[in-house]
Amino acid sequence: MGREWTIQQVARAAGTTSRTLRHYGEIGLLPASRTGTNGYRYYDEGSLRRLQRILLLRELGLGLAAIGDVLAARVREEDALAAHLALLEDEAARIARLVRSVRRTLAGPGTGEGFTVEEMFDGFDASRYEEEVVERWGRAAHEDGQRAWRELGEAGRRAHLAEHEAVGAGLAAAAARGDAVEDAAVQELVRRHHAWVSVFWTPDAAAYRALTQGYVDDERFRATYEAFGPGTAGYLRRAADVFAQRALT
């Protein structure tokens, strides 16, 4: 038997999660080379090479179905990349709209010019994360979130964003002061955060813990909270654990 690695070892080395690898296996994208009598999945060198290709194609922006076609040779890699080039060009145009949107926002206060909510959010595309949301939380969670965002309206969207800024700033200040996460004032901030999330989807104790752990583990979301102040993501996670224990169980 050649060299092989456990699912935890592979996930850690590849910078992904065991959950993702199991999902890849369930859809036939990355079968384990064998499953032990203990139920653990093991991967050999061939599996690692296949995972490397999957992650490369994911980095290039191909969806899982398209990657499956490439790996099964139902679609030539050159054709898949050509299709992806068109997607990249669309993404470049979207980024350009984002740049214009931010410039309008920055210019507005100084010039007295107003802007519509459509201009403010031009270029933002929540559907980019559809596959990830569906994988983690289910199709209903994604559709409910999309519907809730549309139904908020212009004033509601502004208020929602402002509430997140206020909660984030409050948590960062509490973390900087060294306030205990059990403090009533901190727990009130966490309650507001849970309510902010619940506009789109109401997480129970386990889901809220998993969500806030994601703020620490996922560099995209960690950067969002660390922008309020160093350590804010981890502080929120610890405070959310207390809140989940007290209020959600």
MITI-415276 format. One record per residue (C-alpha): residue number from 0; chain; x, y, z. Coordinates in Angstrom, 1 decimal. Layout:
BEGIN
NUM/A/X/Y/Z .
...
This chain:
BEGIN
0/A/0.0/0.0/0.0 .
1/A/1.3/3.4/-1.0 .
2/A/1.3/6.5/1.1 .
3/A/-2.0/7.9/2.2 .
4/A/-3.4/10.6/4.4 .
5/A/-6.4/11.1/6.6 .
6/A/-9.2/13.5/5.7 .
7/A/-8.1/15.8/8.5 .
8/A/-4.5/15.9/7.2 .
9/A/-5.6/16.6/3.7 .
10/A/-8.0/19.3/4.7 .
11/A/-5.3/21.0/6.8 .
12/A/-2.7/20.9/4.1 .
13/A/-5.1/22.1/1.4 .
14/A/-6.5/24.9/3.5 .
15/A/-10.0/23.6/3.3 .
16/A/-12.3/21.7/5.6 .
17/A/-13.2/18.0/6.2 .
18/A/-16.8/19.0/5.5 .
19/A/-15.9/20.3/2.1 .
20/A/-13.9/17.1/1.2 .
21/A/-16.8/14.9/2.4 .
22/A/-19.1/17.0/0.1 .
23/A/-16.8/16.5/-2.8 .
24/A/-16.9/12.8/-2.1 .
25/A/-20.7/12.7/-1.9 .
26/A/-21.1/14.3/-5.3 .
27/A/-18.5/12.1/-6.9 .
28/A/-15.9/14.8/-7.4 .
29/A/-13.2/13.4/-5.0 .
30/A/-13.9/9.9/-3.8 .
31/A/-11.6/8.7/-1.0 .
32/A/-9.1/6.1/-2.0 .
33/A/-10.4/3.9/0.8 .
34/A/-12.6/4.0/3.9 .
35/A/-11.2/2.3/7.0 .
36/A/-13.2/0.0/9.2 .
37/A/-13.4/2.9/11.6 .
38/A/-15.3/4.9/9.0 .
39/A/-12.4/7.3/8.4 .
40/A/-11.6/8.4/4.8 .
41/A/-8.1/8.1/3.5 .
42/A/-6.6/9.7/0.4 .
43/A/-3.6/8.5/-1.7 .
44/A/-1.3/10.4/-4.0 .
45/A/-3.7/10.1/-6.9 .
46/A/-6.4/11.6/-4.8 .
47/A/-4.1/14.5/-3.8 .
48/A/-3.3/15.2/-7.4 .
49/A/-7.1/15.2/-8.3 .
50/A/-7.8/17.6/-5.4 .
51/A/-5.0/19.9/-6.6 .
52/A/-6.8/20.1/-10.0 .
53/A/-10.1/20.7/-8.3 .
54/A/-8.8/23.5/-6.1 .
55/A/-7.0/25.1/-9.1 .
56/A/-10.2/25.0/-11.2 .
57/A/-12.1/26.4/-8.2 .
58/A/-9.6/29.2/-7.9 .
59/A/-10.2/30.0/-11.5 .
60/A/-13.9/30.3/-10.7 .
61/A/-15.4/27.1/-12.2 .
62/A/-18.4/25.7/-10.5 .
63/A/-18.4/22.1/-9.1 .
64/A/-20.5/20.8/-12.0 .
65/A/-18.1/22.3/-14.6 .
66/A/-15.1/20.9/-12.7 .
67/A/-16.7/17.5/-12.7 .
68/A/-17.1/17.7/-16.5 .
69/A/-13.5/18.7/-16.9 .
70/A/-12.2/15.9/-14.7 .
71/A/-14.4/13.4/-16.5 .
72/A/-13.1/14.7/-19.9 .
73/A/-16.7/15.5/-21.0 .
74/A/-15.5/19.1/-21.5 .
75/A/-12.0/19.9/-22.7 .
76/A/-10.0/22.0/-20.1 .
77/A/-9.3/24.6/-22.8 .
78/A/-13.0/25.0/-23.5 .
79/A/-13.8/25.3/-19.8 .
80/A/-11.1/28.0/-19.4 .
81/A/-12.4/29.9/-22.4 .
82/A/-15.8/29.9/-20.8 .
83/A/-14.2/31.0/-17.6 .
84/A/-12.5/33.9/-19.4 .
85/A/-15.9/35.3/-20.3 .
86/A/-16.8/35.0/-16.6 .
87/A/-13.6/36.9/-15.6 .
88/A/-14.5/39.7/-18.1 .
89/A/-17.9/39.9/-16.5 .
90/A/-16.3/40.0/-13.1 .
91/A/-13.9/42.7/-14.2 .
92/A/-16.8/44.8/-15.3 .
93/A/-18.5/44.2/-11.9 .
94/A/-15.4/45.3/-10.0 .
95/A/-15.3/48.4/-12.2 .
96/A/-18.9/49.2/-11.1 .
97/A/-17.9/48.6/-7.4 .
98/A/-15.0/51.1/-7.8 .
99/A/-17.4/53.7/-9.3 .
100/A/-19.9/53.0/-6.5 .
101/A/-17.4/53.6/-3.7 .
102/A/-16.1/56.7/-5.5 .
103/A/-19.6/58.1/-5.6 .
104/A/-20.1/57.3/-1.9 .
105/A/-16.8/59.1/-1.0 .
106/A/-17.6/62.1/-3.2 .
107/A/-21.2/62.5/-2.0 .
108/A/-20.6/63.9/1.5 .
109/A/-18.1/66.5/0.3 .
110/A/-20.0/67.7/-2.7 .
111/A/-23.5/67.6/-1.4 .
112/A/-24.5/65.1/-4.2 .
113/A/-27.0/62.5/-3.3 .
114/A/-27.0/58.9/-4.6 .
115/A/-29.6/56.2/-4.8 .
116/A/-29.4/52.9/-3.0 .
117/A/-29.0/51.3/-6.4 .
118/A/-25.9/53.4/-7.1 .
119/A/-24.6/52.7/-3.6 .
120/A/-24.8/48.9/-4.1 .
121/A/-24.0/48.8/-7.8 .
122/A/-21.7/45.9/-8.4 .
123/A/-22.5/43.9/-5.2 .
124/A/-23.6/40.4/-6.1 .
125/A/-24.7/38.2/-3.2 .
126/A/-25.3/35.4/-5.7 .
127/A/-21.6/34.9/-5.9 .
128/A/-21.8/33.0/-2.6 .
129/A/-24.9/31.0/-3.6 .
130/A/-23.1/27.7/-3.9 .
131/A/-21.3/28.1/-0.6 .
132/A/-24.4/29.2/1.3 .
133/A/-26.4/26.3/-0.2 .
134/A/-23.7/23.8/0.7 .
135/A/-23.4/25.0/4.3 .
136/A/-27.0/26.0/5.2 .
137/A/-29.3/24.7/2.5 .
138/A/-31.2/26.1/-0.5 .
139/A/-34.0/27.5/1.6 .
140/A/-31.5/29.6/3.7 .
141/A/-30.2/31.2/0.5 .
142/A/-33.5/31.9/-1.0 .
143/A/-34.9/33.3/2.3 .
144/A/-31.9/35.6/2.6 .
145/A/-32.2/36.9/-1.0 .
146/A/-35.9/37.5/-0.5 .
147/A/-35.4/39.3/2.8 .
148/A/-32.7/41.6/1.3 .
149/A/-35.0/42.6/-1.5 .
150/A/-37.9/43.2/0.8 .
151/A/-35.9/45.5/3.1 .
152/A/-36.1/48.4/0.7 .
153/A/-33.7/51.3/0.5 .
154/A/-34.3/52.6/4.1 .
155/A/-34.2/49.1/5.5 .
156/A/-30.9/48.3/3.8 .
157/A/-29.3/51.4/5.1 .
158/A/-30.5/50.7/8.6 .
159/A/-29.3/47.1/8.4 .
160/A/-25.8/48.2/7.3 .
161/A/-25.7/50.9/10.0 .
162/A/-26.7/48.4/12.7 .
163/A/-23.8/46.1/11.7 .
164/A/-21.4/49.0/11.9 .
165/A/-22.7/50.0/15.3 .
166/A/-22.5/46.5/16.7 .
167/A/-19.0/45.9/15.2 .
168/A/-17.7/49.1/16.6 .
169/A/-19.2/48.3/20.0 .
170/A/-17.6/44.9/20.1 .
171/A/-14.3/46.2/19.1 .
172/A/-14.4/48.9/21.8 .
173/A/-15.3/46.3/24.4 .
174/A/-12.5/44.0/23.3 .
175/A/-10.0/46.8/23.5 .
176/A/-11.1/47.6/27.0 .
177/A/-10.8/44.0/28.0 .
178/A/-14.5/43.7/29.0 .
179/A/-15.5/40.2/29.9 .
180/A/-17.6/38.5/27.2 .
181/A/-20.2/37.6/29.9 .
182/A/-20.8/41.3/30.7 .
183/A/-24.4/42.4/30.2 .
184/A/-23.4/45.2/27.8 .
185/A/-21.4/42.8/25.7 .
186/A/-24.2/40.3/25.7 .
187/A/-26.6/43.0/24.5 .
188/A/-24.3/43.7/21.6 .
189/A/-24.3/40.0/20.7 .
190/A/-28.1/39.9/21.0 .
191/A/-28.3/42.7/18.5 .
192/A/-25.8/40.8/16.2 .
193/A/-28.0/37.7/16.4 .
194/A/-31.1/39.8/15.6 .
195/A/-29.1/41.4/12.7 .
196/A/-28.4/37.9/11.3 .
197/A/-32.0/36.8/11.9 .
198/A/-33.3/39.4/9.4 .
199/A/-32.3/36.8/6.8 .
200/A/-32.1/33.5/8.7 .
201/A/-32.6/32.7/12.4 .
202/A/-29.8/30.5/13.7 .
203/A/-30.2/28.2/16.7 .
204/A/-27.5/27.7/19.3 .
205/A/-25.4/25.3/17.2 .
206/A/-25.8/27.2/14.0 .
207/A/-24.9/30.6/15.6 .
208/A/-21.8/29.1/17.2 .
209/A/-20.8/27.6/13.8 .
210/A/-21.5/31.0/12.1 .
211/A/-19.4/33.0/14.5 .
212/A/-16.6/30.4/14.4 .
213/A/-16.7/30.9/10.6 .
214/A/-15.9/34.6/11.2 .
215/A/-12.6/33.4/12.8 .
216/A/-11.8/30.6/10.4 .
217/A/-12.7/32.2/7.1 .
218/A/-10.3/35.0/6.2 .
219/A/-12.9/36.9/4.2 .
220/A/-15.3/37.3/7.2 .
221/A/-12.4/37.6/9.7 .
222/A/-11.1/40.6/7.7 .
223/A/-14.6/42.2/8.0 .
224/A/-14.6/42.1/11.8 .
225/A/-10.9/42.7/12.3 .
226/A/-11.4/46.0/10.4 .
227/A/-13.3/47.2/13.5 .
228/A/-10.3/46.4/15.6 .
229/A/-7.8/43.6/16.2 .
230/A/-9.3/40.5/17.8 .
231/A/-12.9/41.5/17.2 .
232/A/-13.8/38.3/15.3 .
233/A/-12.5/36.1/18.1 .
234/A/-14.1/38.2/20.8 .
235/A/-17.5/38.0/19.0 .
236/A/-17.1/34.2/18.7 .
237/A/-16.4/33.8/22.5 .
238/A/-19.3/36.2/23.4 .
239/A/-21.6/34.4/21.0 .
240/A/-20.8/31.1/22.7 .
241/A/-22.1/32.6/26.0 .
242/A/-25.1/34.1/24.3 .
243/A/-26.0/30.7/22.6 .
244/A/-25.7/29.0/26.0 .
245/A/-27.9/31.5/27.8 .
246/A/-30.4/32.6/25.2 .
247/A/-30.6/29.9/22.5 .
248/A/-30.7/26.6/24.4 .
